[in-house]
Amino acid sequence: MRSRVVNLVGALLSAAILAACSGGSSGLSSSTPISVAPQIAAPQSAAMALQRLGPSFARQRRASANYTSLYSFKGGKDGANAEPVLIDATGSLFGTTFAGGGPTCVGHDDDNAGCGTIFAVGTTGKNYKVLHRFPSNGKQGAYPIFGVIDANGILYGTTIYGGGSGCSEFGGCGTVFEALATGKGYKALYSFKGGSDGAESIDLTYAGGTLYGVTRLGGGGSCSTSDEPGCGTVFQVSPKSGSESVLHSFTAGSDGDYPVNLIDVNGELYGTTTAGGDTACTGPSGVGCGIVFRISTSGKGYDVLYQFTGGTDGNGPNNVIDVKGTLFGTTVIGGGSGCNGAGCGTLFELDPKSGKENILYTFQGGTDGAYANNLVTDENGTLYGTTAAGGGSGCGGGGCGTVFSISTAGKNYQVLYSFQGGNDGATPYNGLTDVNGTLYGTTWAGGGSGCGSSGCGTVFKLTL
């Protein structure tokens, strides 16, 4: 049976923090049932974990940016612990909360947790509305960790649990769902069985009328732990029929293990795994430090573009994005000797044709941040992102996270905002959304006194 440990931190970011900072007993919130890779020790408190970042504080240029907290989650019916990147559609921002929404949830120890929500909020912070609350029985899915995407006016997303009777006590192995922006018409398109079809989907993209995504488990591959059902899959689901098919099943070898990201670039799919690849390397999720891969939408031509070595090139990649034919991404750890010796992460570029990787920035774990998340770019080619830690001395001494910018040439790294851990929020676990030059995002914690006094998270904006 999988151990109940801290949430995935975007995509196993918590696993990386644990690998860097060693184990303990409790997570950021008592309302987090997600299990990470079983090789990782049970987590300690966020304050204790972040305190291990180390004394190094890099001096970085700071840009002028105005921070505004748009909404603070209460942890009740409105939801708790917003983790995904927000999307901009119909003039509002849409996202999901990992927990909250109801009094109970299947397989959960916390009576006030809930199974999560889909929400909308205006770009000014007004008109917050819960579009859907996942029911306590988990039959419609439970714990949405990815968020939603917009395709032709319909919202699509995934839940990591719920949807059936498989995957132990969590009421199913996850779902792919659709919902209308009006809050009506929720439907579970597909429920994973936990076998060759996959389990625990954590990313989704839309291309040519079909949904594509990854599951971090399932698929039938032979993994390093006997109690996990496979090493993950790349899959497709028809929005019309709800039928699912697997394009690739990972084997935990050179092809990767624990996929966390998938994007469409001109009809080809690119993604990352946090483990697998170079089996001589130990990554945040197990054997191997992760890869960047490519596969066609037909499932043919699977290629490993790059295998991380765990050194200066980084360890445990998060997402990749495409900017004019070049892939840009971050690694959770690696890159140097900071953050208790594991490295504080990197920001890299990758040529998909040659497979050549180049490091644009290595995080130091001080005021510049540590443990970077997903990236976004604007029309001028500037990259923006967040770090889950660093930025100051709050949150137990290791910092509460940052928002940063850097050019695609690797120049002009700037900390745009450092979270203080109070009403402004703490520990942003995912990336940002650029809406007409204004950045929007979420934090997992902070914003109030709920969720075990750490706060239930916020929605924020940053005007540049």
RABELNOR-V352046 format. One record per residue. N is the residue number from 0. RES is the residue in one small letter. PHI is phi in degrees with one decimal (none if undefined). BURIAL is b if it has 9 or more other ideal C-beta (glycine too) atoms within 8 Angstrom, else e. Layout:
BEGIN
n=[N N]
res=[RES RES]
phi=[PHI PHI]
burial=[BURIAL BURIAL]
END
This chain:
BEGIN
n=[0 1 2 3 4 5 6 7 8 9 10 11 12 13 14 15 16 17 18 19 20 21 22 23 24 25 26 27 28 29 30 31 32 33 34 35 36 37 38 39 40 41 42 43 44 45 46 47 48 49 50 51 52 53 54 55 56 57 58 59 60 61 62 63 64 65 66 67 68 69 70 71 72 73 74 75 76 77 78 79 80 81 82 83 84 85 86 87 88 89 90 91 92 93 94 95 96 97 98 99 100 101 102 103 104 105 106 107 108 109 110 111 112 113 114 115 116 117 118 119 120 121 122 123 124 125 126 127 128 129 130 131 132 133 134 135 136 137 138 139 140 141 142 143 144 145 146 147 148 149 150 151 152 153 154 155 156 157 158 159 160 161 162 163 164 165 166 167 168 169 170 171 172 173 174 175 176 177 178 179 180 181 182 183 184 185 186 187 188 189 190 191 192 193 194 195 196 197 198 199 200 201 202 203 204 205 206 207 208 209 210 211 212 213 214 215 216 217 218 219 220 221 222 223 224 225 226 227 228 229 230 231 232 233 234 235 236 237 238 239 240 241 242 243 244 245 246 247 248 249 250 251 252 253 254 255 256 257 258 259 260 261 262 263 264 265 266 267 268 269 270 271 272 273 274 275 276 277 278 279 280 281 282 283 284 285 286 287 288 289 290 291 292 293 294 295 296 297 298 299 300 301 302 303 304 305 306 307 308 309 310 311 312 313 314 315 316 317 318 319 320 321 322 323 324 325 326 327 328 329 330 331 332 333 334 335 336 337 338 339 340 341 342 343 344 345 346 347 348 349 350 351 352 353 354 355 356 357 358 359 360 361 362 363 364 365 366 367 368 369 370 371 372 373 374 375 376 377 378 379 380 381 382 383 384 385 386 387 388 389 390 391 392 393 394 395 396 397 398 399 400 401 402 403 404 405 406 407 408 409 410 411 412 413 414 415 416 417 418 419 420 421 422 423 424 425 426 427 428 429 430 431 432 433 434 435 436 437 438 439 440 441 442 443 444 445 446 447 448 449 450 451 452 453 454 455 456 457 458 459 460 461 462 463]
res=[m r s r v v n l v g a l l s a a i l a a c s g g s s g l s s s t p i s v a p q i a a p q s a a m a l q r l g p s f a r q r r a s a n y t s l y s f k g g k d g a n a e p v l i d a t g s l f g t t f a g g g p t c v g h d d d n a g c g t i f a v g t t g k n y k v l h r f p s n g k q g a y p i f g v i d a n g i l y g t t i y g g g s g c s e f g g c g t v f e a l a t g k g y k a l y s f k g g s d g a e s i d l t y a g g t l y g v t r l g g g g s c s t s d e p g c g t v f q v s p k s g s e s v l h s f t a g s d g d y p v n l i d v n g e l y g t t t a g g d t a c t g p s g v g c g i v f r i s t s g k g y d v l y q f t g g t d g n g p n n v i d v k g t l f g t t v i g g g s g c n g a g c g t l f e l d p k s g k e n i l y t f q g g t d g a y a n n l v t d e n g t l y g t t a a g g g s g c g g g g c g t v f s i s t a g k n y q v l y s f q g g n d g a t p y n g l t d v n g t l y g t t w a g g g s g c g s s g c g t v f k l t l]
phi=[none -70.1 -74.8 -86.6 -132.0 -65.9 -58.8 -69.3 54.8 80.9 -156.0 65.1 -63.3 -60.9 -60.6 -67.4 -61.3 -65.7 -62.8 -78.7 -118.8 73.4 -96.9 -168.0 -127.4 -136.1 -102.5 -63.4 -143.7 -72.6 -103.9 -131.8 -89.1 -63.5 -98.9 -104.9 -54.1 -67.0 -71.6 -87.0 -68.6 -59.3 -77.3 -96.6 -66.3 -59.5 -61.1 -67.2 -65.1 -70.8 -65.9 -82.4 -59.0 111.4 -85.1 -69.6 -127.4 -75.3 -91.4 -124.0 -65.7 -117.3 -91.4 -84.4 -145.6 -102.0 -94.2 -137.0 -83.3 -89.1 -156.9 -113.8 -71.6 -95.7 90.3 -104.9 -65.2 -78.1 107.4 -154.1 63.7 -74.6 -117.7 -81.9 -66.7 -76.5 -116.3 -105.9 -152.0 51.6 81.3 -127.6 -99.7 -123.0 -163.8 -131.9 -110.3 -67.2 -131.9 75.2 100.2 -163.2 -76.0 -142.0 -153.3 -54.8 71.3 -117.1 -82.8 -95.4 -67.2 -105.5 -77.3 78.9 -96.9 105.6 -141.3 -110.9 -133.2 -133.8 -150.2 -69.7 -68.7 -97.1 93.8 -90.8 61.7 -65.1 -145.6 -87.3 -84.2 -156.8 -111.2 -70.6 -69.0 -65.7 -80.6 75.5 -67.4 -91.9 111.8 -151.0 63.7 -74.1 -109.5 -91.0 108.7 -136.8 -121.8 -110.2 -134.5 57.5 82.4 -113.7 -89.9 -125.2 -161.8 -134.7 -116.8 -84.2 -133.4 78.9 97.5 -178.0 -112.2 -82.9 56.5 60.9 -81.8 -92.1 70.7 127.7 -101.4 106.6 -139.8 -110.6 -129.0 -128.4 -153.3 -90.9 -64.7 -78.8 94.6 -108.8 77.9 -65.8 -152.5 -83.5 -73.3 -149.5 -115.1 -71.2 -97.1 90.5 -104.4 -66.3 -79.5 109.4 -156.3 64.7 -75.7 -132.3 -157.9 -155.7 -141.6 -125.8 -151.5 58.6 84.4 -126.5 -90.6 -124.2 -160.4 -128.6 -111.8 -82.5 -131.7 76.8 101.7 87.6 -67.2 -89.5 -100.6 -76.8 -125.2 -72.9 -89.8 -102.7 -84.0 93.9 -106.4 108.6 -142.3 -106.6 -132.7 -133.0 -133.6 -82.2 -63.9 -82.1 -98.8 78.7 -74.6 -122.1 -141.3 -96.5 -89.3 -155.5 -111.9 -76.5 -115.3 71.3 -99.9 -66.5 -80.8 109.0 -158.8 60.3 -66.6 -133.2 -150.0 -152.2 -133.6 -104.8 -128.9 54.0 86.6 -116.4 -101.6 -121.1 -158.9 -134.9 -124.5 -85.6 -136.5 76.1 94.8 -77.2 -72.1 -80.1 -104.6 -104.8 -104.3 -67.2 -115.3 136.9 -75.3 90.2 -102.6 99.8 -141.7 -113.3 -127.7 -138.1 -151.4 -76.4 -67.7 -88.0 92.1 -93.9 67.9 -67.5 -132.0 -91.3 -83.5 -157.1 -111.9 -74.4 -101.7 84.6 -100.3 -66.9 -79.4 107.1 -153.3 76.7 -69.1 -88.6 -88.2 -123.7 -126.4 -102.5 -128.3 54.1 89.3 -113.7 -91.7 -123.5 -162.6 -130.3 -114.1 -70.6 -129.3 79.6 99.0 -175.1 -108.6 -73.4 52.2 64.7 90.3 -87.4 87.8 -100.1 105.1 -136.4 -120.7 -130.7 -122.4 -141.5 -82.6 -68.0 -82.1 -96.5 77.9 -77.8 -106.2 -134.9 -85.9 -89.7 -158.2 -116.1 -73.6 -101.9 86.5 -106.1 -66.7 -81.0 105.7 -153.7 63.3 -73.8 -109.2 -67.9 -106.9 -142.0 -127.5 -102.3 -67.3 -91.1 87.5 -81.7 -94.2 -126.5 -162.2 -129.1 -119.6 -77.4 -143.4 74.9 101.9 177.2 -113.0 -77.1 53.8 84.8 104.7 -96.6 90.8 -102.6 108.1 -140.9 -114.2 -133.7 -136.7 -161.0 -76.4 -67.0 -87.5 83.6 -107.3 59.3 -63.6 -137.2 -87.3 -83.6 -158.8 -114.9 -71.3 -101.8 88.1 -104.0 -65.3 -79.1 105.9 -155.3 51.0 -69.9 -98.7 -146.8 -87.0 -124.9 -123.2 -98.8 -120.3 53.7 86.9 -109.9 -94.6 -124.0 -161.9 -133.9 -119.7 -74.0 -126.1 74.8 95.4 172.8 -114.5 -78.2 54.0 72.4 75.0 -84.1 89.2 -100.3 104.3 -140.8 -110.6 -134.8 -133.5 -132.6 -93.5 -83.4]
burial=[e e e e b b b b b b b b b b b b b b b b b e e b e e b b b b b b b b e b b b e b e e b b b b b b b b b b b b e e e e e b e e b e b e b b b b b b b b b e b b b b b b b b b b b b b e e b b b b b b b b b b b e b b b b b e e e e b b b b b b b b b b b e b e e b e b b b b b b b e b b b b b b b b b b b b b b e e b b b b b b b b b b b e b b e e b b b b b b b b b b b b e b e e b e b b b b b b b e b b b b b b b b b b b b e e b b b b b b b b b b e b e b e e e e b b b b b b b b b b b b e e b e b e b b b b b b b e b b b b b b b b b b b b e e b b b b b b b b b b b b e b e b b b b b b b b b b b b b b b e b e e b e b b b b b e b e b b b b b b b b b b b b e e b b b b b b b b b b b e b b b e b b b b b b b b b b b e e b e b e b b b b b b b b b b b b b b b b b b b b e e b b b b b b b b b b b b e b b b b b b b b b b b b b b b e b e e b b b b b b b b b e b b b b b b b b b b b b b e e b b b b b b b b b b b e b b e e b b b b b b b b b e b]
END
